Each structure stands twice: as structure tokens, then as C-alpha cells.
Amino acid sequence: MTSLQTRLSTGLILALVGLITLAVATGGYSLRRLAEDFVATRLEHDLETVLAALTFDAGNQPRLVTDRLGATFHQPYSGHYYQIVTPQGEICSRSLWDTDLPLPLLTADHLTRTFIAGPEHQRLLLIGRVFHVQNQPVSIIVTEDFTPMDAGLKRLLLEFTLIALLLLGTLLLLQRWIVRRGLAPLEQVRRELPKLARGEIFQLSVQAPDEVRPLVVELNRLLDLMNQRQQRNRHALGNLAHALKTPLTVLTQLTDQAPPIDAIENCWQELRQQLRNIRRLTERELKRARIVGGGAPGQRVLLAGEVRDLIETLGRIHRNRSLRFETRIPPDSMFPGDRDDLLELLGNLLDNACQWARQVVRLSADTDADDLWLRVEDDGPGCSPSQLERLRQRGVRIDESRAGHGLGLAIAGDIIAQYSGSLRLDHSEALGGLLAEARLPHPSGTPALNQ
């Protein structure tokens, strides 16, 4: 594909060439019309002078008082000619030297203006009209040699063309400089891409034009998201490897030595327990690795529909406990992120609430210009102040060993951290149990949710 610089330069060159050509053509035509009008005005004056000098004698023969006419009408082949045609005869200027001019059809209604061929290869501009003098039709024409004017116009047009070409060359150099200067930030981005591939830099420079800056910002956001996922995968693999050491050590010991006959049942129970631990650890890290995080601008999930389906699922899971789910979610509320992340987040928070609730689990959503707030409450026993303090100190990396608030809260904390949010655990004033409040900031470019 042709480069953007080439396409812009080609378009500007064609536009400039077209404009210069139009200017030269229009200028040449206008100058020629101006010259013709100037000469025609002078010929109209000569026509009136010839008409004023025309008289008829007693025999109705035309006579011309030549003293009133200019000397150019007496100079041979001067280009200034007149010719008078009457019913009694013709009168021609001395400058014609008995040469007849090809006369056009003249009328008495308006002046006739045209070009005719004259003697000595002259190009004559002719003005003529039919007059009525002493009740006799008289046709009078006057001419002027337009050849010197043509030569002057050609010379002027040539000079104008040369100036236009010089101006065109200057404009082409200027537009090339402007295009290269305007595309310099893109060139900088192009130079940074190989460095990015080699790992020398981690993000592109955002010093770009307004039209390109959103693209650069989005690329940087994707790079940051990819880096987060890479780090998360590395941490997940490290955590999994570290967590599997203990159950694998126990399994190795169980398989290295044969247990006593009376301890076979205990051995099998220990074996099953370690296998469950391995499965639990693997599922935990797989769930963490699936977190998308960092909602893209414009990515939105309708909360009400997803929550309704999720509560139906949880109701079937805990159908033996007769739990009542309360939701306070505005109908048009949106989650600015990935749908799977939303289901994973709310699923873990609600499931933990269901495990500890006596009868009621409540989910409410709220929003402002900057953040989305999701609150999950239950009417269970909650946590003591000392337990809440321990949970706050560990932040989103909550101790998985705590029954009911372990794995689910840890995964929820990981999801919220990927969205640059925060998770607050506290005592529920309304229901008396645990309150888990997730704050999720709106990504840049995503409008606030409806309230």
C-alpha cells in the first residue's frame, strides 16, 4: 500500500497543478478580453469620428473631411483602416492602398465586433455598424491591427506562466516540508516499534497529533494489558509451583513406602485430600489466569440481565437453604469491562455471602462520574473486628485458608486489582453480616453508568 506521505503529496501536487493551470488559463483569457475591450473602445471612438467627418454633396455623393481623421489612416498598411459603403459608392482609407477588406454582415441594431484577416498578414479587430445619414443607409467599419497586442499578450502570458511555475515549485517544496513535519510523530512511532519489539521500551510516546493520539493511547493500553497478563501468568505459575510442593511431597512419601495394613484407609484418605488440594490450587490459578482486566473504552455489559441469570444459578446451587436474594440495581446500569470478569467477580462475592448468610443476600449497585460501586451483604455472623483487621492488612490477597471467605475473595480481589479498583470488607449495618464493597473506576473514554 502506498505510504500516507506519498498519498498526501500526490493529492496536493495534483491539486496545486490544477489550481495553477486554472489560474493561468483564467488569467490569459481575462487579459485577452481586457485587451479586446480596450481596443474596441478606441475603435468605437474612431467610428464616431469617421461618421462625423462624412458628408454628402449636392449630387448625393459621399465626401469625407479627412482633416478630422488621424494620421494613422493615411499611413500605408498601418493597421488603422476605415471603409464606408453607401448606395452611391465606397470610400476607403488611404492606409489600405486599394485593398478591399472582407466585410461581415452589419446591422443598424448593434455594433458588430469581429476579427478579420488584413493585408500583410495582419490580424484586424473590426468594429462596424449601419447608420442612416440623410435618409441613406451607410455602412462604416474601422479596424486596428491586433497583432502587436497578441504578441504582448503572449509575452505577458509566458511571464505569468513562468512566475506560476516558480510559485508552483515553491509551494511543492513548502507542502512537502509541511507534510513531512506533520507526519514526523508517525515516523517517531515507526522508529519506536522495533525498539518495542526488542524490549528496549515498554510503551510508545504519546507526543502525537490529536488524530493519532487515541490510537497511540489505545496501543499503550493494550501493551500495558498484555504486560499485566504476562506478569499474572508468571505469578500464577510461580504460585502454583510453590503451592504444589507440599501436596506433591506428601504424595511422594505415600508412594515411596508401603503403608502398614492397618493404616491403608488413612493413607487413601490422605491421598484423596492431597489430590483435592492439587485440584483446588489448580482451579484457583486457572481462574486468576482467565481474568481479562482493564476494560476497553466502549466495552460495556448490562448489569441487570447478567445478575438475574447469576442469581438463578446460585439459587439452584443453594436451593436447600431457602435463601432470599435482594437486588438494587438500576435497570440501565452498565459494567465497563469484560463479561466473564463480571460474572467471576459477582459469582465469588455472592457465593461467599450465600455460604455465610442465614436467609438474606443483598446485591446493590451505584455509580458516580468516576466509579462503579458493587456491594454484597449477607445477614450471617460476619467477622469479628480482629478478623476484619487481618483481612484489610492482606488487601486483595486474602488468606485462602479462612473458610467461606478464602478462595472466592482472593479471586475477586485479583479481578478488582486488574481494573485498578479496591475491595473493602466491613460490617453490614443493614443486615448484620459481612459487607464486601468493590469500587471499579470507569476506564478512560467510557461514560458513567446510568443511575
Steps between C-alpha positions, in 0.01 A plus 500: 500500500625849415634693797288771657765760419499401131122508484481842663780638282343363182161646586648841584715502184199421281294765677773764463563415133127522434471834679804646323374381160158648571658827614717526186209416269262736678763775515584466130134509400429800723800694368399431141142611562629812674727582205221442249264724695766770522567496125127476422431810711763689302352378171153616604646847543659476152166384358326808640777722360464352149121537520535866601739565207259348243291738286308487171528757219219639281513185284464274808859381460676418826782728602736460798671787676837331553637784711295369792660153481825392655825461309497124549218471245736646237803282576515196267421170669496662842227265615264792562250482215152622426259407225170671422237338279207708368248443220702747287842338560785418740759706684810324636782632713829588330674252729332210319673580164203380296470173696146381565413358842265203543204671663269312734124543502421830675173606660358825632396343834839453661871522441668207330835398647711229344848408379585496129814441295665816368784584263857401585365205706351735752238385749248781518241573767198644316218720631212582265141611481234620259401868540235711331645826373266734309253213462764278342637177647872531559720209614816605681776276637824590673784261587820484699784254466482266802826319419721713732244455776503124442877495524489701822235271646704192414808649658303600811337157518841334469636711784192425706542129430867507604408681822220247560743210446747658739221545751390139440851374571517707818160373613600141428813535711297670773228237500759222509658664803160543665400138429829361632481724807137402559577127466815519711318363811390198295859451391599509865241231576636293211852528641379403846324182385826302442626618840172380649544162334856472636385589852700822514185699582168392648263763359475734203538874535166680519642819343286460188239710314147501633386274214760234587525537877192280575659220297831533686320514836301189411817318390666593829192378688517168315873474567440567867221243506723243330776573751253456786384169361857385452586595857182333624582181313852502642365553850239230447762250388727597790219479753382170359849353503554617856159383620536157342824425680332390824232268352752355255743434785227320695401296193863408443535380858180299471620327185861444612413276793225246542264590785419252777194288447308675776583845355390441139168678551671803652751495213223505243326785680824697506552424131150624410547812713826590327343442159214733599754759609680472166170538313400799713834674447490433128144636467597809699791587276304420182224737609753771573666448164165544321450851638486744207525825695532858378170545322541650155338838426147442376483141640188480717291220653140546614495416871133418553481210253827339607415529871157347446648191331776474762252511791291228336809280482595566863142436607517153347838433665373602846141386452502306828558815707199710384705815454337825390693715255443874495632712213512877477634563152379783274359346179745674264815454708808387308822327604787650295702184454508136396187290553691196631682720752166637622352153543814374675509800734132499598486121501775473762368783718142370490606140555699597809200697625274200437728273704477724807150647461209384715217616271584818305769588245488853357674640190487873427668715233570871492705729283639850475704686242816301575416164657261207506416362846384141551396397854425145617356453850369206698321451833751242626725521806751721319858538620638627828691831500828314536420277201398800289826671595697198382304493174565872441873460561531233236311718247375311196729204571267358762602187690341203320509291818211698653186294441232669302704811421811345346526401137200703385616824660855446374383465140263796539790705634714402200226605256447834673876564504515443124243780460700732727223483757480415868318250718371605845387245759295628790203438725159532331292757687181396323518119526758444775727269304800564276509789253721461191516827304680509163597835348572486125611820323356574159763450227608809305253568221213306668205712611358470847232243554138602514356549838 
